[in-house]
């Protein structure tokens, strides 16, 4: 099994090296599309909450707005800081409770990214992406790559398994 892991890692590095310009172009288009659809995202996020049976208080609406407008994967302190600019009466305890509630309802996903604290993003609807984490700046870059996805499926198939989900996090630094 160890040899299969080495083959997988070498294949993954090769795919990333050969597909990086194409992948970065997709990343830039995705960032642009995300900015263009922020208002729709706020309404969609509120609709997700309502569909899960959650009561939409004024405080939760503010937290939804901040989450939907986030172009990064904010941690609790960053969310608190952003929420305070809109409504300084919302406590950090309220943010923690709301994030836990949203995560339990499947509305949010949390990631550690090796930084020692949870970072949040809205759970994607029927889409999948992976993450590159710049270890020097902490920037989190979302990307998709069909070759990586196919390789993961192939490895599971060869080992006699069916892939039911995964998270891929690549820890990177800029070339100097």
C-alpha positions in Angstrom: 0.0 0.0 0.0 2.9 2.4 0.7 4.1 2.1 -2.9 0.6 3.1 -4.1 0.7 6.2 -1.9 4.1 7.2 -3.3 2.7 6.7 -6.9 -0.3 8.8 -6.0 1.8 11.6 -4.6 4.2 11.6 -7.6 1.2 11.7 -9.9 -0.4 14.5 -8.0 2.8 16.6 -8.1 3.1 15.9 -11.9 -0.6 16.9 -12.5 -0.2 20.1 -10.5 3.0 21.1 -12.2 1.6 20.6 -15.7 -1.9 22.0 -15.0 -1.0 25.0 -12.8 -1.4 27.8 -15.4 -4.8 26.4 -16.4 -5.8 26.0 -12.8 -4.8 29.5 -11.8 -6.8 30.9 -14.6 -9.9 29.0 -13.3 -9.1 30.4 -9.8 -9.1 34.0 -11.1 -12.4 33.5 -13.0 -13.9 31.9 -9.9 -12.9 34.9 -7.7 -14.5 37.3 -10.1 -17.7 35.3 -10.3 -17.9 35.1 -6.6 -17.6 38.9 -6.2 -20.3 39.4 -8.9 -22.8 37.2 -7.1 -22.5 38.4 -3.4 -26.0 39.8 -3.2 -27.5 36.6 -4.5 -25.3 34.7 -2.0 -26.8 36.5 0.9 -30.3 35.6 -0.1 -29.3 32.0 -0.9 -27.6 31.6 2.5 -30.7 33.0 4.2 -32.9 30.6 2.2 -30.6 27.6 3.1 -31.1 28.6 6.8 -34.9 28.8 6.4 -35.0 25.5 4.5 -33.2 23.9 7.4 -35.8 25.2 9.8 -33.6 27.9 11.4 -35.2 31.1 12.7 -33.6 34.1 10.9 -33.0 36.6 13.7 -31.6 40.0 12.9 -28.3 38.9 14.4 -28.2 35.8 12.2 -29.0 37.9 9.1 -25.9 40.1 9.9 -23.7 37.0 10.3 -25.1 35.5 7.1 -24.3 38.8 5.3 -20.8 38.8 6.5 -20.3 35.1 5.6 -21.8 35.6 2.2 -19.6 38.6 1.5 -16.4 36.9 2.7 -14.0 36.2 -0.1 -11.7 34.3 2.2 -12.2 31.5 4.8 -12.6 33.6 7.9 -11.9 32.4 11.5 -14.2 33.5 14.4 -12.1 36.5 15.3 -12.2 37.8 11.8 -16.0 37.2 11.6 -16.5 39.0 14.9 -14.5 42.0 13.7 -16.5 42.2 10.5 -19.8 41.7 12.3 -18.9 44.5 14.8 -18.7 47.0 11.9 -22.3 46.3 11.1 -23.8 45.7 14.6 -21.6 46.2 17.6 -24.2 44.6 19.9 -23.6 41.1 18.5 -21.3 39.2 21.0 -18.6 36.8 20.1 -20.6 34.1 22.0 -23.5 34.7 19.6 -21.1 34.2 16.6 -19.8 30.9 18.1 -23.3 29.6 18.7 -24.5 30.6 15.2 -21.5 29.1 13.5 -22.0 25.8 15.4 -25.7 25.8 14.5 -25.0 26.5 10.8 -22.3 23.8 10.8 -24.6 21.2 12.4 -27.2 22.1 9.8 -24.8 21.6 7.0 -24.8 25.2 5.9 -21.2 25.9 6.8 -18.0 23.8 6.7 -15.1 24.3 9.0 -11.5 23.7 8.1 -8.3 23.8 10.2 -5.8 24.4 7.4 -3.0 23.6 9.9 -3.4 27.0 11.6 -4.8 25.8 14.9 -8.2 27.3 14.6 -11.3 26.7 12.5 -11.9 28.7 9.3 -15.3 28.7 7.8 -16.9 28.6 4.3 -20.4 28.2 3.1 -21.0 24.6 2.1 -21.0 24.3 -1.7 -24.2 23.1 -3.4 -23.3 20.0 -5.4 -19.9 21.3 -6.3 -16.5 20.3 -5.0 -13.2 22.2 -4.7 -9.9 21.7 -3.0 -7.6 24.1 -1.2 -4.1 25.4 -1.5 -2.9 27.2 1.7 0.0 29.6 1.5 2.0 28.8 4.6 3.7 32.2 4.6 0.6 34.5 4.2 -2.2 32.2 5.3 -4.1 32.8 2.0 -6.4 30.0 1.1 -6.9 29.4 -2.6 -9.7 27.3 -3.9 -9.2 25.2 -7.0 -10.7 22.3 -9.0 -8.8 19.9 -11.1 -10.5 17.0 -12.9 -7.3 15.1 -13.3 -6.8 15.0 -9.5 -10.4 13.9 -9.0 -10.0 11.1 -11.6 -6.7 10.0 -10.1 -8.3 9.7 -6.6 -11.2 7.7 -8.0 -8.7 5.4 -9.8 -6.6 4.8 -6.7 -9.7 3.9 -4.6 -11.0 1.6 -7.4 -7.6 -0.2 -7.6 -7.6 -0.7 -3.8 -11.1 -2.1 -3.9 -12.9 1.0 -2.5 -15.5 3.5 -3.5 -14.6 7.1 -2.9 -17.4 8.8 -1.0 -15.7 12.1 -0.2 -12.4 13.7 0.5 -10.7 17.0 1.4 -7.4 17.9 -0.3 -5.3 20.6 1.2 -2.0 21.5 -0.4 0.4 23.6 1.8 2.4 25.8 -0.5 4.7 28.8 -0.7 5.5 31.2 -3.5 8.5 30.2 -5.6 11.3 32.6 -5.1 
